[in-house]
């Protein structure tokens, strides 16, 4: 596979219109990621979960942490997420914003102490159970960018799709924006002027959530060793919309002649050239996708205390086997105008509506986390590393063996294992208020793309009464990478044409509030 540059973007679809098949490397990554939902207390400490117990987060985090509960506990966490995105596309800066409010976590832990204990008893101290709702991912986001492209046209991308799909080839040939090369084996080239200024706009919108319901059990052996397991049931709905608009000019006859001197569009006196040559056009390409699924996974966790002031934790999470139903729609409209200043279209082309309904499975990566916590007189510091095997993600279809073999080979080649690092601490300011802070480094799952993804957090905890407590936290995440609104084949690479690149800086600010009670 000749890879010039892998473009990192959850919005670049690999759809071929005849099938409108949306399965892609980017969707595999999107559906595999986990924001590791937690209470405001844990989020304020940088989301360190692996070696800490006694918090509702243990139900979906390290279930061994349930063994630390000496009382039952119930809590709910509300959150507000604000997306503030910036983009640079051919030197034009754009901004877009989107926010939403919801519940990120709610759960209860039931404490079952060993009733057979006597003074100085050594052995199993308790067997606790917890159940929680957790918002694993929030897909709600909006990215809009535009710029003047004088290097390639979106039509270059559409000619690649024509080469893959005979139905779309016969359809889009009637758009008057493509022509055959002089050598028919080379396929089609754009009648859109690639080297002329074209105003391009990419409007990207995603919506939905990936949540799970977790049922966990944890036990405490002699206040030294803690072990637990979690059964997770996942549910998600993901909606993706991409509207790409391009405004430009069609080619002069002399430019068409360079690729096909026998074309009617290369003859300035032909009826086709007189009507469509050197004219203004507006192309609108619309793609939408709705994916819904459910799955199951299992988690095993352990925490060991080598000393009273140290915790060492380990969590192993199996892949989630997601069963997904997906619907996609795609179409392209083209309008022609006498010149760039005209608003009166003299001809309009509308492609067919390319729709698809498909059921398939996705097996997400394995996850391994190792952490340690050091306790001090009035606080603690915790650190952990999480390894995610993104390159083991696999698509499958039980009724069509090896139907996704090519895509799975691409995933194996383009993705890699990623390491996430989390650091955080807590300090008891007085008997009522605690202060918290944390930092996260989120690893890059792509082999050939550069990405920076970090976050910082702060928080406060309040002991309201002997049974009631409240926590607040602010988490700010910055994710910087490059994306392409469309991709081009090696055929265009060999001719010196490459996809345009947008430099994106996605910023997410998450405010969380937890209220809970012990009973």
Buried (B, 14 or more C-beta within 10 A) or exposed (E): EEEEBBBBBBBBBBBBBBBBBBBBBBBBBBBBBBBBBBBBBBBBBBBBBBBBBBBBBBBBBBBBBBBBBBBBBBBBBBBBBBBBBBBBBBEBEBEBEBEBEBEBBBBBBBBEBEEEEEEEEEEBBBBBBBBBBBBBBBBBBBBBBBBBBEBBBBBBBBBBBBBEBEBBBEBBBEBBBBBBBBEEEBBBBBBBBBEBBBBBBBBBBBBBBBBBBBBBBBBBBEEEBBBBBBBBBBBBBBBBBBBBBBBBBBBBBEBBBEBBEEBBBBBBEBEBBEEBBBBBBBBBBBBBBBBBBBBBBEBBBBBBBEEEEEBBBBBBBBBBBBBBEBBBBBBBBBBBBEEEEEEEBEBEBBBBEBEBEBEBBBBBBBBBBBBBBBBEEEBBBBBBBBBBBBBBBBBBBEEEEEBBEEBBEBBBBBBBBBEBBBBBBBBBEEEEEBBBBBBBBBBBBBEBBEBEBBBBBBBBBEBEEEEEBBBBBBBBBBBBBBBBBBBBBEBBBEEEBBBBBBBBBBBBBBBBBBBBBBE
